[in-house]
Amino acid sequence: MKIALLGLGTVGTGVVNVLENNKEKIAKLTGETLTISHVLVNNVDKQREVELGGAIITNNIDEILSDDTIDIVIEVMGGIGDTKDILNTFLEKGIHVVSANKDMLAEHIDELAETANKNDAQLLYEASVAGGIPVIHAIENSLNSNQITKVMGILNGTTNYILSKMTIDGWDYDKALDDAKAKGYAEADPTNDVEGIDAQRKIVLLSRLAYDRKVDIAEVPVTGISGVDIADIRNADNENLTLKLLGKSEFRDNTLSISVEPILLPSDHQLAGVNYEKNAVFVNGNAIGEAMFYGPGAGSLETASAVVSDLINVIRTKAARQMNIAPDTPAEIKSGGNSGEYYIRLKSNESEDKTASVLNDLSIGFSRIEADKDFVVRTETIDSGKLDALRQNDAITVEASYQIDGVE
């Protein structure tokens, strides 16, 4: 069976290594001899760290598209528009596709899934969310008897590493970010990670699958961690709360609430104990209740593990027609913030009594949180309208606010 590998970076190299190191087990599981027949790269003259045997190494995608002997395509090269068009062409030919490309899939998965279904092809993408954690397979297969109502998780290892260093070691944001770069957890330009864009793409893919709805990524609000102040992490710790960047969605009454934002969790919540570069995802179903999936969110072999797993599953099910989930109903996304408890740090040019009076006038019940400075409170459950009214009040300034989740 011939495989075309599009991309030979960190993940692509890992795929080659996993296929070689585990070839006997893979052959036993699939009953096939797998051969990488083509590899698409940018620079054909570059020295490679892996042995590619007799594979054709090319920088010309047409050379691969024109070869009708290819059975499966593995895409780990990245890119959005052009990559989507390339994969669409393979799927139109009935060639199965395995992709790790969250950026492209978050925008174009519906189109690709429809093309795949029309041509009896499979589109698998386990590695696109949470690296080596098998959460896509779990939602699509292991939990498919459930009505899923909530998905919430730590979906980005870079931001979780930074927040862990701030929480556990007491570092400020800039020091933690520099350390993440030095250790290779953050890119030179970390914008996609620290501003929540990476996690936004992943929660879109998970929510689409969990609720069988099309999710427009442009409608998903996102707030990153670049504005997090170490003072708020310390204050929250006095209330036994831990800050995490979460991708979160809930589906109730045919309405989807979805966001990516820093959220405070009780310090004994399972997600609060997921630290450094690790990822974890909670899924709530009406039969299973609550399930948690934990593991590495990135890495060469870790992500390659998910890619090769998809490859094995494609081969094992190729004799039967496997329909790809292709929702036909757009999600009705709830606008505005969610009701809940909030951590709020306030600054006032007047007395603390005046600050408390403002909260009371807005019917915001609260308790004080111990803090070195400013007026810090934990509210009772309030809706987004009251929070907006507080922010717009001229007598005070809201320095920081975080929703509190995971409270029984």
Order of alpha helices (4+ residues) and beta strands (2+ residues): beta-alpha-alpha-beta-beta-alpha-beta-alpha-beta-alpha-beta-beta-alpha-alpha-alpha-alpha-alpha-beta-beta-beta-beta-alpha-beta-alpha-beta-beta-alpha-beta
